[in-house]
């Protein structure tokens, strides 16, 4: 699905899709709302499930499982001041051949995660300097905020940041019962956060 106008998707399943960018959704829309949607087994060069350029995106009770990116963002790629709200959602078993096993955020993009959101068994498989982020890679003033019971479990980066990799003035805020458990960095630093 390609979006340039605001849209709301409820109960949609996208599986076994392929695209260069955003196998499930490519969006430059002002706002996108996804609720009770599933993205499974999709493949792209960037953004195995979704590719977001700017705008606001809400993911509520969404499952993103076993999506794959050859380079960046096994599930969600966000750039150009994209603003993401992630609530009661699961990102599981997603893979990026480069960076950001589940998500990649850049250029002032932001992610707010809350509710019972889980990042589990995601992986970024390239072992090179400035790579990593088994679950999330954030760069160029990106910001992350997690509240309530957000969990990062058993994520893996061949480089640094088994759970999360922060780079180039990116920042993170953790509140409430945010759990990092069993995350692994094959590089020198940051099994949980680097």
N, C-alpha and C positions, 0 to 999 in steps of 0.2 A: 504494500500500500504506500503510495506517495501522497504526502499531505502538504499543501501550502495554505490551506484555510483551517481554522480551528475545527476540531472534531472530538467526538466522544465515542469510544468503542467499549461495549459491554458484552462479556461472554464470548469473545472471539478467540478462536484457536488458530495459530499459525505454526505449521510444522513442515519440515523438509523443504523450506524455501531457500533460494540462492540469489544473491545479488552482490555487486561490487561493494556497495555501501547499504547497510540496513536491510538485511534479508527479509525481515518481517515488516518493519515500518521505516520509511525515510521521511523526515519531517523538517520543514522550515516554517511550520505554522506558528501563529502567535500562542496557541495553547492546544494541548492534547490531553484528554482524560482517558485512561485505560483502567477498567475495573473488571475483575474476575476473568482476566484474559490469560492465555497460555501461549508461550513461545517455546517450542521444543524441536531440537534437531535441525536448526537453521544454520546456514553457512554464508559468510561474507568475507571480504578482505578486511573491512572495518565495520564493527557493529553487527555481530551475528544476529541479534534480535532487532535492534533499533539504532537508528542514526539520527541524531538531533542537532540541528543548527539553530541556535537561539531559541527563544520562546520558552514557555512553561509547560512542563509535562508532569502529570500525576499518574503514578502507578499504584493502584490500590487492590490488594488481594490478587496480585499477579504472580504467576509461576514462569520463571525463565530457566529452563533446564537443558543441558547438553547442547547449547548453541556454541558455534565456533567461529573465530575470526582468524584469518591467516596472519594478520599483523596486530591490530589494536582492538580491544574491547570484545571479548567473547559474547557479551550480551548487549550492553548499551554504550554507545559512543556519544559524547556530548561536547560541543564546542561553541564558540562565539556567544558566550554569556547565556547558555542554556541553563534553565532552573528546573531541577528535578525534585519532586516529592515522592518518596518511596515509603509505603505504609502497608504493614501486614503482608509482605511479599517474600518470595523465596527465589534466590539465585543459586542454583545448584549444578555443579558439574560442567560449568562453562569453561572454554579454553581459548586462549589467545596465543598464537605462535610468537608474538612479540611482547606486548605489554598490556596490562589490565585484563586479567583473566575473565572477570565479569564486567567491569566498567572502566571507562577512560573518560576523564574530564579535563578540559583545557580552556585557556583564555577566559578567565573570570566566570566559568560555569560553576554551578553549585549543586550540592546534593544534600537533602534533608531526609534522614531515615528515621522511622519511628515505628511504634507498635511491635508486633512479633515478627520483625524482618530478619531473615537469615541469609548469610553468604556462606555456602558450604561447598567444599571440594572443588573450588574453582582453581584454575592454574594458568600461569604465564610462563611459557616454556623456553624462552630464549635467555641464555646466560651471557649477558653483555653489560658493560657499564651503562648506566642511565636507563636500564630496563627494569623489569620487575612488576610488583603489584599483583600478587596472586588473585586477590579479589578486586582491588581498585588501584588505579594509577591516576594521580592528580598532579597537574602541572600548570605553570603559567597563571598564578593567582587563583587557582580553583579553590573552592572552600567546601568542607565536609562538616556536617553536624549530625550526630546520632543521639537519639533519646530512647527512653523506655527500655525495652528488652531486645535490642539489636544484637545479633550474634554473628561472630566470624569464626568459623570452625573448619579445620582441616583444609585450609587453602594453601597453595604452594606457588612459590616463585623460584625459577631457576637462578635468578639474580637476587636483588634485595627486596625486602618488604613482602613477606609471605602473605600477610593480610592486606596491608595498605602501603603504597609507596607515595610519598609526598615529595614534590620537586619544584624548583623555581618559584619560591614565595607562596606556595600553597599552604593551607592551614586546616586544622581539624579541631572540633569541639566535641567532647564526649560528656554526656549527662545521663544519670540514671544507671541502669544495670546493663551496660554494654559489656559483652563478654568476648574475649579473644581466647580461643582454645585450640591447640594442636596445629597452629599455622607454622609453615616452614619456609625459610629462605635459604636457597642453595648458595647465595652469595655471602658476603661478609657480615651484613648487618640486617637487623630488624625482622625477627620471626613474625612478630605481630604487626609493628608499624616501623617504617624506616623513613 
